[in-house]
Amino acid sequence: MANNGKMFLEELEKKLDINIQDKDLLREAVTHSSYANGKKNVKFNERLEFLGDSVLQLCISEFLFTNYSNKSEGELTKRRALIVCENSLYEIAKKWGVGKYIRMSKGEELTGGRERISILADCVEAIIAAVYVDNGFEKAKKFIIDNFKDIIEKAIKNKIILDYKTKLQEVMQQNGDVCIEYSLIKHEGPPHRRKFYTEVSVDGSILGSGVGYSKKESEQNAAQEALKTLEEENE
C-alpha cells in the first residue's frame, strides 16, 4: 500500500461502501505476507483469507438455496463454484480497485504483485472476513450479495467463462473447421513488469485484441474480446 495511513483506509472503505470500525482489521486484510517478512508484530491477511473463504461460501450457498429452489444440489454446486472461483474474486478486486491499497514488499510490487490474480483474489476474501468480524454475519451477507449480484446472475444464466480460448474455439467450430491464430504484436516494459499485446484472428480476420502481464493472459483477454465481438454481431 503506497500510503498505509488513516486517510488511505478511509478511501478504501468508501469504495467498499462499508464501515469497518476496527481499522487494524482492515489494514491486516490488505497486508500481503511479503510486507510482513522481517517485521515484528505485523499481521498479514492469510488467516483472514481462510475465514473469508468460508464466509463467502456460506453466504452464496444460503442465497442460492433460498432463491433457486427449482435447482438441484448438483446445479447449485456448479453455480456456486463459478461464483466463488478465483476469476470471480479477481473481477470483484478490479471493481474495488483493491490492488492500489495492498501493502506488499517492493520486490513483490516490482514483479507485478498489484495485478497478480491470486493476490487480489486472496485480498477480497480477507476483506470479506474483516467485514464479517467487524459487522457480523447479516451485514457481511448483505455486503457479499450486493457486490456479487452481477456475478451471481451470470452464473445462474451459465454465462461465466473460465477459459475464453476454449470457448472461442467451441463457438467457431460449430460451423466447421476454422483456423484460430494468436499473434503476439508487441511487448513493452522492463522484464519484471512486461506487458504483452496479442491479436486473435479467425481464418485471417482479426476478431479481438488483448493485453496482459503474460502471453497466456493477453491471449485469454484477446479471446474474450473476440467473443464479445461475435455476441454483438449476433444481436
N, C-alpha and C positions, 0 to 999 in steps of 0.2 A: 504494500500500500504506500503510495507516494507520500501521503500525509496521514499519520495514524491518530491525529488529534480529534477532539470532540466534534468539531465542525464537519470533518470528513465523514464520521459515523452518522451524524445527523443528516447529511446529504444522502447517504445510502438509505437511511430509514425513510426518507421522503420518496425515494424511488420504489421502495418496497411497499409503501403506504401502510406501514405498521409501526407502532410504538413499542420499543423494547426498553424497558426501564433499566435493566442491568446492561450498561454499555460494555462492561468487561466481557459479558457473554457474547455480544455481537462482535467485539474485537477478536475474541477467540475463534468465532465462526469464520472469520475472513483471514485467519493466520495459517499459512501453509507450514508444513513441518520443516521445510528448508530454512525458513526465517528463524525458527526456534533453535536450530543447531548451534551449540556453543553458548547459548544464552541461558542464564538462570531464571527460573520462575516465569518462563514464557510458555503459556499454554497454546497448543495448536489444535486444529479442528478435527482430527481423526476420531476422537471419542464422540464429538457432536455429530459427525458424519454417520457413525454407526447408529446412533439414536434416530437421526433424521430419516434414515432409510426405512426404519421400522414404522415411524410415524406416518411417513408418506404412503407406505404400503397399506397400512390400516385405513387411512382416510380414503384413499382411492378405492380400496376393496369395499368399504362401507357404502360409498357413494354409488358404485356400480351395482352392488347388491340391492340397494334401496330403490334406485331409479330405473333399473333394467331387469325387472322380474321375469321378462319373457326370454331372457338369455340363460343358457345352461352354464353349469360350472366351468366346462371346458372353454366356452366362448368368453366368459368373464375373465378367466385366467389369461387367455390370449390378449384380450384388450388391455388388461392391467399391465402385462409385460411390455406392451407398446408405450403405455403412458409413463411408466417409471423407469424406462431404459435410459442409458447414458445420453443418447442423442436427444431425447426429450428434455432431460435436465439441462443439456447444453443450450437448447433453444430458450429455456427459461433464463439461464445465465446471461445470454445475449440480450434478452428483453430487459433485464435489470441493469445491464452494463456492469456486471459484478467484477469482471476482470480488472477494472480500474482500481478496485478497492482492496484487492488481496495483498496481504503482507507476505512477501516471499524474499528469498535471498537474491542478491544481484545476479549470481550465476544462473539461477532458475529463470529469472526475468530475461536475461540475455539469450537464453535458449528457447524463447517463445512461450514461457510459462503462462503468461497472461491470456494466451489464446489456446492453451492446451485443453482439449475436450475433457480429459479425466479430472484435471484440477478444477475446472469450472463446475463440472457436474458434482464433484465432491463438495464444493463450497455451497452449492444450492442446498444439498442435503443438510449441511451443517447449519445453514441459516434457518431452515425449517425446524431443526431441533432447538435452536435458540428461541424461536418464536414459541414453540411448544413449552419449553421450560419456563419462559418468562410470562406467557399469556395463558397457558392452559390448553386443554385439548380442543374445546369448542372453537376458540379463536384461531388456533392453529389449523383446524379443519377448514374453516371459512377462508383463511389465508391461502391454503393449498388449492381449494376448489376454484376460488376466484382467479388464481394465477394459472391454473392448468386447464381451465374450461375449454379453450380452443383446442388444446391437445387431446382432451377427452373426447370432444366432438369428432375430431379427425379419426381417433382410434375406433370409435363406435362405427363410423362410416367406412372403416378399414382404409383410410387414406394416408396413414403414416407409412412412409417407405424408409427402410433401414439401409438398403443398398440400391442407390439410384442407377448405377451402371447395369446391374442385373435387371432392374425394372425396365430400363430403356430398351435393353435387348429383347425382353419379353414382348414389349409393346410393338417394336418394329418388326419382329419376326412373325407377328400374327398374319402378315400379308406375304409371307415367303422369306427366303434368304435375303439378307441385306448385308452391306459392308459398313460396319461401325468402326470409325477410327478416332483415336485420341491423339492430338498433336500438341506437343509442348511448344508454345510460341516463344516464350522467353522466361527468364528468371532474373530476379534482381535482389539486391540487398546483401549484407555480409553473410558468411557461411552459417553463423549461428542463428540467423533470422532471415532466411532466404524465402522469398515469395515466388511461387510458380504459377504461370499463366497457361491454361490449356484450352483448346478448342475441340469440340466433338463434331464430327461430320458423319452423315449417313449417305452412302452412295455418292460421295463427293460434295454434298450440300451441307454447309455449316448450320447446325441447329442450336448450338449453345456454346458458351464460354464460361470458364470458372477460374477462381483464384484460390490458392491455399498455401499453407506453410509446408506442404509436402506434395509430391506429384500425385499421390493417391487422393489426397484431399481436393486438389484442384480438378482432378478427373471426376470425382463424385459431384462437385459443385457444377461442373460443365454438364454432366448428365442430368442433374436436377433442373438446370435452366432449359435444357432440351425438352424435358418432359413438360415443363410449363408452356413452352412454345407450342408443342403439339396439342396440349389441352386447350390453349387459346384458339388455335386454328380449327378445332373441332366444335367450338361453342356456337 
